[in-house]
Amino acid sequence: MEITYGELYGLRDSLFKILKVEIRAGTGIQLAKLASVLQPEIQLIFEARNKLVEKYGTEIEGVKQVVENGQTWVEFSREVGELFSTRTKIDCNRIKLPSDLVISPEILLELREFVEVEEEEGN
């Protein structure tokens, strides 16, 4: 499947949250495999973004930051936009989550490309 770096960057927290949920072993293994596929890509995106912060940022209280609407904001935003619009191919199968799994809709929304919820019996 194809996904943008921006989408990958945005789903990082949800991926780690779902990995902490108690779940059947088979589904847990599938989620762990998904994380092992996505994590290197996510790490590259974070490193590239951090390099842009280093390039365009100003040191504020010992930390490099890019100030919104500051001198370098436009150029930083343009380069981050280019980075986040880059498409990449992820080789993985969608994971079926049990319908009785208690999980926030936010996590399901962010991981929608990678997971689906099993239909309840009788539906």
C-alpha positions in Angstrom: 0.0 0.0 0.0 1.1 3.6 -0.6 1.1 6.1 2.2 2.6 9.6 2.7 5.3 10.4 5.2 2.9 12.8 6.8 0.4 10.0 7.4 3.1 7.8 8.9 4.3 10.7 11.1 0.8 11.2 12.4 0.1 7.6 13.3 3.2 7.0 15.4 1.5 7.6 18.8 -1.5 5.4 17.9 0.7 2.6 16.8 2.4 2.5 20.1 -0.9 2.8 22.0 -2.4 -0.1 20.2 0.7 -2.2 21.0 0.0 -1.8 24.7 -3.6 -3.2 24.5 -4.2 -6.7 25.8 -5.1 -8.7 22.7 -5.1 -12.3 21.4 -1.6 -13.6 20.7 -2.1 -14.0 16.9 -3.3 -10.5 16.5 -0.6 -9.2 18.8 2.1 -10.8 16.7 0.6 -9.3 13.6 0.6 -5.8 15.2 4.2 -6.3 16.4 5.2 -7.2 12.8 3.4 -4.1 11.5 5.3 -2.0 14.0 8.6 -3.5 12.9 7.8 -2.6 9.3 6.6 1.0 10.1 9.0 2.0 12.8 12.1 2.3 10.6 10.1 4.5 8.1 8.8 6.6 11.0 12.3 7.0 12.4 13.6 8.3 9.1 10.8 10.8 8.9 11.5 12.1 12.5 15.3 12.3 11.7 14.6 14.3 8.5 12.2 16.6 10.3 14.7 17.1 13.1 17.4 18.1 10.5 15.0 20.7 9.2 14.5 22.1 12.7 18.3 22.2 13.1 18.6 24.0 9.7 15.9 26.6 10.2 15.5 26.7 14.0 16.7 29.2 16.5 18.0 28.2 19.9 15.5 29.1 22.6 16.3 28.1 26.1 18.8 25.6 24.9 16.5 23.9 22.4 16.4 24.4 18.6 12.9 25.6 17.6 11.3 27.0 14.5 9.1 29.9 15.6 5.8 30.0 13.8 5.7 33.1 11.6 9.3 33.7 12.3 12.0 34.6 9.6 12.5 31.0 8.6 9.0 29.7 9.1 7.9 29.8 5.4 11.0 27.9 4.2 10.7 25.4 7.0 7.0 24.8 6.3 7.7 24.4 2.6 10.3 21.7 3.2 8.3 19.9 5.8 5.4 20.0 3.4 7.5 18.4 0.7 8.8 15.8 3.2 5.3 14.9 4.4 3.8 14.7 0.9 6.4 12.1 -0.1 4.8 8.8 -0.8 6.2 5.5 0.2 5.2 1.9 -0.4 4.5 -0.2 2.7 4.4 -4.0 2.3 2.0 -5.4 4.9 -1.4 -7.0 5.2 -4.4 -5.4 6.9 -4.8 -6.8 10.4 -8.2 -7.9 11.7 -8.9 -6.7 15.2 -11.5 -8.4 17.3 -14.8 -6.6 17.4 -14.9 -6.7 21.2 -11.5 -4.9 21.5 -11.9 -1.7 23.6 -9.9 0.9 21.8 -10.5 4.6 21.0 -12.0 5.6 17.7 -9.0 8.0 17.3 -6.6 5.1 17.2 -8.7 3.2 14.7 -9.0 6.3 12.5 -5.3 6.9 12.4 -4.5 3.2 11.7 -7.4 2.7 9.3 -5.1 1.8 6.4 -3.6 -1.0 8.4 -6.3 -2.5 10.5 -10.0 -3.5 10.2 -12.4 -4.7 12.8 -13.8 -8.2 12.5 -17.6 -8.3 12.0 -19.6 -9.4 15.0 -21.2 -12.8 14.6 -24.8 -12.5 13.6 -24.3 -9.3 11.6 
